[in-house]
């Protein structure tokens, strides 16, 4: 089983890929939706599945990540219905901000993980 730090780093990689899709001039909304669902599943199945003392300390971060992912899902739905380029750009910026926020939460989780396993190299 992979360490929690490795899991979080893998999740960050998925977020970076999602950000690259969102940042495109005309993002492929089908690809965006599909990759978002993969990110969401990875969060629910692996990142949020943390156990032990670390889980208790990470709970506030995981709660905020869950909330931000829900909002990101709503942004994707709104992006798909955007008709004007101004609206599209506003949604894209908001989505980029949310993904950056998720990346920052991942950094917080990695710091916590290092505190709970000082023998691991970070």
CNS distance restraints for C-alpha pairs under 8 A (distance, minus, plus):
assign (resid   2 and name CA) (resid   6 and name CA) 6.18 0.50 0.50
assign (resid   2 and name CA) (resid   7 and name CA) 6.55 0.50 0.50
assign (resid   3 and name CA) (resid   7 and name CA) 6.35 0.50 0.50
assign (resid   4 and name CA) (resid   8 and name CA) 6.18 0.50 0.50
assign (resid   4 and name CA) (resid  47 and name CA) 7.44 0.50 0.50
assign (resid   4 and name CA) (resid  50 and name CA) 7.34 0.50 0.50
assign (resid   4 and name CA) (resid 113 and name CA) 7.12 0.50 0.50
assign (resid   5 and name CA) (resid   9 and name CA) 6.11 0.50 0.50
assign (resid   5 and name CA) (resid 109 and name CA) 7.99 0.50 0.50
assign (resid   5 and name CA) (resid 110 and name CA) 5.83 0.50 0.50
assign (resid   5 and name CA) (resid 113 and name CA) 6.41 0.50 0.50
assign (resid   6 and name CA) (resid  10 and name CA) 6.13 0.50 0.50
assign (resid   7 and name CA) (resid  11 and name CA) 6.25 0.50 0.50
assign (resid   7 and name CA) (resid  46 and name CA) 6.90 0.50 0.50
assign (resid   7 and name CA) (resid  47 and name CA) 6.50 0.50 0.50
assign (resid   8 and name CA) (resid  12 and name CA) 6.21 0.50 0.50
assign (resid   8 and name CA) (resid  47 and name CA) 6.33 0.50 0.50
assign (resid   8 and name CA) (resid 106 and name CA) 6.35 0.50 0.50
assign (resid   8 and name CA) (resid 109 and name CA) 7.51 0.50 0.50
assign (resid   8 and name CA) (resid 110 and name CA) 7.10 0.50 0.50
assign (resid   9 and name CA) (resid  13 and name CA) 6.33 0.50 0.50
assign (resid   9 and name CA) (resid 106 and name CA) 7.76 0.50 0.50
assign (resid  10 and name CA) (resid  14 and name CA) 6.43 0.50 0.50
assign (resid  11 and name CA) (resid  15 and name CA) 6.26 0.50 0.50
assign (resid  11 and name CA) (resid  39 and name CA) 7.17 0.50 0.50
assign (resid  11 and name CA) (resid  42 and name CA) 7.00 0.50 0.50
assign (resid  11 and name CA) (resid  43 and name CA) 7.23 0.50 0.50
assign (resid  11 and name CA) (resid  47 and name CA) 7.69 0.50 0.50
assign (resid  12 and name CA) (resid  16 and name CA) 6.16 0.50 0.50
assign (resid  12 and name CA) (resid 103 and name CA) 6.22 0.50 0.50
assign (resid  12 and name CA) (resid 106 and name CA) 6.88 0.50 0.50
assign (resid  13 and name CA) (resid  17 and name CA) 6.37 0.50 0.50
assign (resid  14 and name CA) (resid  18 and name CA) 6.22 0.50 0.50
assign (resid  14 and name CA) (resid  39 and name CA) 6.33 0.50 0.50
assign (resid  15 and name CA) (resid  19 and name CA) 6.08 0.50 0.50
assign (resid  15 and name CA) (resid  39 and name CA) 7.04 0.50 0.50
assign (resid  15 and name CA) (resid  99 and name CA) 6.60 0.50 0.50
assign (resid  15 and name CA) (resid 102 and name CA) 7.88 0.50 0.50
assign (resid  15 and name CA) (resid 103 and name CA) 7.26 0.50 0.50
assign (resid  16 and name CA) (resid  20 and name CA) 6.28 0.50 0.50
assign (resid  17 and name CA) (resid  21 and name CA) 6.53 0.50 0.50
assign (resid  18 and name CA) (resid  22 and name CA) 6.28 0.50 0.50
assign (resid  18 and name CA) (resid  32 and name CA) 6.96 0.50 0.50
assign (resid  18 and name CA) (resid  35 and name CA) 6.57 0.50 0.50
assign (resid  18 and name CA) (resid  36 and name CA) 6.89 0.50 0.50
assign (resid  19 and name CA) (resid  23 and name CA) 5.97 0.50 0.50
assign (resid  19 and name CA) (resid  96 and name CA) 6.30 0.50 0.50
assign (resid  19 and name CA) (resid  99 and name CA) 6.64 0.50 0.50
assign (resid  20 and name CA) (resid  24 and name CA) 6.63 0.50 0.50
assign (resid  21 and name CA) (resid  27 and name CA) 5.92 0.50 0.50
assign (resid  21 and name CA) (resid  28 and name CA) 7.39 0.50 0.50
assign (resid  21 and name CA) (resid  31 and name CA) 7.89 0.50 0.50
assign (resid  21 and name CA) (resid  32 and name CA) 6.33 0.50 0.50
assign (resid  22 and name CA) (resid  27 and name CA) 5.87 0.50 0.50
assign (resid  22 and name CA) (resid  32 and name CA) 7.08 0.50 0.50
assign (resid  22 and name CA) (resid  92 and name CA) 6.14 0.50 0.50
assign (resid  22 and name CA) (resid  95 and name CA) 7.20 0.50 0.50
assign (resid  22 and name CA) (resid  96 and name CA) 6.94 0.50 0.50
assign (resid  23 and name CA) (resid  27 and name CA) 7.24 0.50 0.50
assign (resid  23 and name CA) (resid  92 and name CA) 6.86 0.50 0.50
assign (resid  23 and name CA) (resid  96 and name CA) 7.30 0.50 0.50
assign (resid  27 and name CA) (resid  32 and name CA) 7.21 0.50 0.50
assign (resid  28 and name CA) (resid  32 and name CA) 6.06 0.50 0.50
assign (resid  29 and name CA) (resid  33 and name CA) 5.95 0.50 0.50
assign (resid  29 and name CA) (resid  76 and name CA) 7.80 0.50 0.50
assign (resid  29 and name CA) (resid  79 and name CA) 7.85 0.50 0.50
assign (resid  29 and name CA) (resid  80 and name CA) 6.22 0.50 0.50
assign (resid  30 and name CA) (resid  34 and name CA) 6.10 0.50 0.50
assign (resid  31 and name CA) (resid  35 and name CA) 6.04 0.50 0.50
assign (resid  32 and name CA) (resid  36 and name CA) 6.02 0.50 0.50
assign (resid  32 and name CA) (resid  76 and name CA) 7.70 0.50 0.50
assign (resid  33 and name CA) (resid  37 and name CA) 6.29 0.50 0.50
assign (resid  33 and name CA) (resid  76 and name CA) 6.89 0.50 0.50
assign (resid  34 and name CA) (resid  38 and name CA) 6.54 0.50 0.50
assign (resid  35 and name CA) (resid  39 and name CA) 6.24 0.50 0.50
assign (resid  36 and name CA) (resid  40 and name CA) 6.08 0.50 0.50
assign (resid  36 and name CA) (resid  73 and name CA) 7.42 0.50 0.50
assign (resid  37 and name CA) (resid  41 and name CA) 6.09 0.50 0.50
assign (resid  38 and name CA) (resid  42 and name CA) 6.11 0.50 0.50
assign (resid  39 and name CA) (resid  43 and name CA) 6.20 0.50 0.50
assign (resid  40 and name CA) (resid  44 and name CA) 6.22 0.50 0.50
assign (resid  40 and name CA) (resid  69 and name CA) 7.07 0.50 0.50
assign (resid  41 and name CA) (resid  45 and name CA) 5.81 0.50 0.50
assign (resid  42 and name CA) (resid  46 and name CA) 5.53 0.50 0.50
assign (resid  42 and name CA) (resid  47 and name CA) 6.78 0.50 0.50
assign (resid  43 and name CA) (resid  47 and name CA) 4.78 0.50 0.50
assign (resid  43 and name CA) (resid  48 and name CA) 5.76 0.50 0.50
assign (resid  44 and name CA) (resid  48 and name CA) 5.27 0.50 0.50
assign (resid  44 and name CA) (resid  49 and name CA) 6.89 0.50 0.50
assign (resid  45 and name CA) (resid  49 and name CA) 5.98 0.50 0.50
assign (resid  46 and name CA) (resid  50 and name CA) 7.23 0.50 0.50
assign (resid  48 and name CA) (resid  62 and name CA) 6.56 0.50 0.50
assign (resid  50 and name CA) (resid  54 and name CA) 7.39 0.50 0.50
assign (resid  50 and name CA) (resid  55 and name CA) 5.39 0.50 0.50
assign (resid  51 and name CA) (resid  55 and name CA) 4.98 0.50 0.50
assign (resid  51 and name CA) (resid  56 and name CA) 7.95 0.50 0.50
assign (resid  52 and name CA) (resid  56 and name CA) 6.98 0.50 0.50
assign (resid  53 and name CA) (resid  57 and name CA) 6.61 0.50 0.50
assign (resid  54 and name CA) (resid  58 and name CA) 5.94 0.50 0.50
assign (resid  54 and name CA) (resid 112 and name CA) 7.17 0.50 0.50
assign (resid  54 and name CA) (resid 113 and name CA) 6.86 0.50 0.50
assign (resid  54 and name CA) (resid 116 and name CA) 6.59 0.50 0.50
assign (resid  55 and name CA) (resid  59 and name CA) 5.92 0.50 0.50
assign (resid  57 and name CA) (resid 112 and name CA) 7.65 0.50 0.50
assign (resid  58 and name CA) (resid  62 and name CA) 6.10 0.50 0.50
assign (resid  58 and name CA) (resid 109 and name CA) 6.58 0.50 0.50
assign (resid  58 and name CA) (resid 112 and name CA) 7.20 0.50 0.50
assign (resid  59 and name CA) (resid  63 and name CA) 6.02 0.50 0.50
assign (resid  60 and name CA) (resid  64 and name CA) 6.36 0.50 0.50
assign (resid  61 and name CA) (resid  65 and name CA) 6.12 0.50 0.50
assign (resid  61 and name CA) (resid 105 and name CA) 6.33 0.50 0.50
assign (resid  61 and name CA) (resid 108 and name CA) 7.58 0.50 0.50
assign (resid  61 and name CA) (resid 109 and name CA) 7.32 0.50 0.50
assign (resid  62 and name CA) (resid  66 and name CA) 6.08 0.50 0.50
assign (resid  63 and name CA) (resid  67 and name CA) 6.31 0.50 0.50
assign (resid  64 and name CA) (resid  68 and name CA) 6.06 0.50 0.50
assign (resid  65 and name CA) (resid  69 and name CA) 6.07 0.50 0.50
assign (resid  65 and name CA) (resid 102 and name CA) 6.14 0.50 0.50
assign (resid  65 and name CA) (resid 105 and name CA) 6.82 0.50 0.50
assign (resid  66 and name CA) (resid  70 and name CA) 6.34 0.50 0.50
assign (resid  67 and name CA) (resid  71 and name CA) 6.37 0.50 0.50
assign (resid  68 and name CA) (resid  72 and name CA) 6.07 0.50 0.50
assign (resid  68 and name CA) (resid  98 and name CA) 6.53 0.50 0.50
assign (resid  68 and name CA) (resid 101 and name CA) 7.92 0.50 0.50
assign (resid  68 and name CA) (resid 102 and name CA) 7.18 0.50 0.50
assign (resid  69 and name CA) (resid  73 and name CA) 6.19 0.50 0.50
assign (resid  69 and name CA) (resid  98 and name CA) 7.97 0.50 0.50
assign (resid  69 and name CA) (resid 102 and name CA) 7.99 0.50 0.50
assign (resid  70 and name CA) (resid  74 and name CA) 6.47 0.50 0.50
assign (resid  71 and name CA) (resid  75 and name CA) 6.22 0.50 0.50
assign (resid  72 and name CA) (resid  76 and name CA) 6.26 0.50 0.50
assign (resid  72 and name CA) (resid  95 and name CA) 6.14 0.50 0.50
assign (resid  72 and name CA) (resid  98 and name CA) 6.57 0.50 0.50
assign (resid  72 and name CA) (resid  99 and name CA) 7.92 0.50 0.50
assign (resid  73 and name CA) (resid  77 and name CA) 6.42 0.50 0.50
assign (resid  74 and name CA) (resid  78 and name CA) 6.25 0.50 0.50
assign (resid  75 and name CA) (resid  79 and name CA) 5.98 0.50 0.50
assign (resid  75 and name CA) (resid  91 and name CA) 6.41 0.50 0.50
assign (resid  75 and name CA) (resid  94 and name CA) 7.66 0.50 0.50
assign (resid  75 and name CA) (resid  95 and name CA) 6.51 0.50 0.50
assign (resid  76 and name CA) (resid  80 and name CA) 6.27 0.50 0.50
assign (resid  76 and name CA) (resid  91 and name CA) 7.96 0.50 0.50
assign (resid  76 and name CA) (resid  95 and name CA) 7.77 0.50 0.50
assign (resid  77 and name CA) (resid  81 and name CA) 6.80 0.50 0.50
assign (resid  78 and name CA) (resid  82 and name CA) 6.24 0.50 0.50
assign (resid  78 and name CA) (resid  91 and name CA) 7.50 0.50 0.50
assign (resid  79 and name CA) (resid  87 and name CA) 7.98 0.50 0.50
assign (resid  79 and name CA) (resid  88 and name CA) 6.06 0.50 0.50
assign (resid  79 and name CA) (resid  91 and name CA) 5.95 0.50 0.50
assign (resid  79 and name CA) (resid  92 and name CA) 7.50 0.50 0.50
assign (resid  82 and name CA) (resid  87 and name CA) 5.99 0.50 0.50
assign (resid  82 and name CA) (resid  88 and name CA) 5.59 0.50 0.50
assign (resid  83 and name CA) (resid  87 and name CA) 7.19 0.50 0.50
assign (resid  83 and name CA) (resid  88 and name CA) 7.27 0.50 0.50
assign (resid  84 and name CA) (resid  88 and name CA) 6.30 0.50 0.50
assign (resid  85 and name CA) (resid  89 and name CA) 6.09 0.50 0.50
assign (resid  86 and name CA) (resid  90 and name CA) 6.22 0.50 0.50
assign (resid  87 and name CA) (resid  91 and name CA) 6.20 0.50 0.50
assign (resid  88 and name CA) (resid  92 and name CA) 6.15 0.50 0.50
assign (resid  89 and name CA) (resid  93 and name CA) 6.14 0.50 0.50
assign (resid  90 and name CA) (resid  94 and name CA) 6.20 0.50 0.50
assign (resid  91 and name CA) (resid  95 and name CA) 6.06 0.50 0.50
assign (resid  92 and name CA) (resid  96 and name CA) 6.12 0.50 0.50
assign (resid  93 and name CA) (resid  97 and name CA) 6.19 0.50 0.50
assign (resid  94 and name CA) (resid  98 and name CA) 6.28 0.50 0.50
assign (resid  95 and name CA) (resid  99 and name CA) 6.19 0.50 0.50
assign (resid  96 and name CA) (resid 100 and name CA) 6.14 0.50 0.50
assign (resid  97 and name CA) (resid 101 and name CA) 6.15 0.50 0.50
assign (resid  98 and name CA) (resid 102 and name CA) 6.24 0.50 0.50
assign (resid  99 and name CA) (resid 103 and name CA) 6.19 0.50 0.50
assign (resid 100 and name CA) (resid 104 and name CA) 6.26 0.50 0.50
assign (resid 101 and name CA) (resid 105 and name CA) 6.30 0.50 0.50
assign (resid 102 and name CA) (resid 106 and name CA) 6.25 0.50 0.50
assign (resid 103 and name CA) (resid 107 and name CA) 6.44 0.50 0.50
assign (resid 104 and name CA) (resid 108 and name CA) 6.44 0.50 0.50
assign (resid 105 and name CA) (resid 109 and name CA) 6.31 0.50 0.50
assign (resid 106 and name CA) (resid 110 and name CA) 6.18 0.50 0.50
assign (resid 107 and name CA) (resid 111 and name CA) 6.27 0.50 0.50
assign (resid 108 and name CA) (resid 112 and name CA) 6.30 0.50 0.50
assign (resid 109 and name CA) (resid 113 and name CA) 6.06 0.50 0.50
assign (resid 110 and name CA) (resid 114 and name CA) 6.18 0.50 0.50
assign (resid 111 and name CA) (resid 115 and name CA) 6.35 0.50 0.50
assign (resid 112 and name CA) (resid 116 and name CA) 6.39 0.50 0.50
assign (resid 113 and name CA) (resid 117 and name CA) 6.21 0.50 0.50
assign (resid 114 and name CA) (resid 118 and name CA) 5.54 0.50 0.50
assign (resid 114 and name CA) (resid 120 and name CA) 7.05 0.50 0.50
assign (resid 114 and name CA) (resid 121 and name CA) 7.98 0.50 0.50
assign (resid 114 and name CA) (resid 122 and name CA) 6.81 0.50 0.50
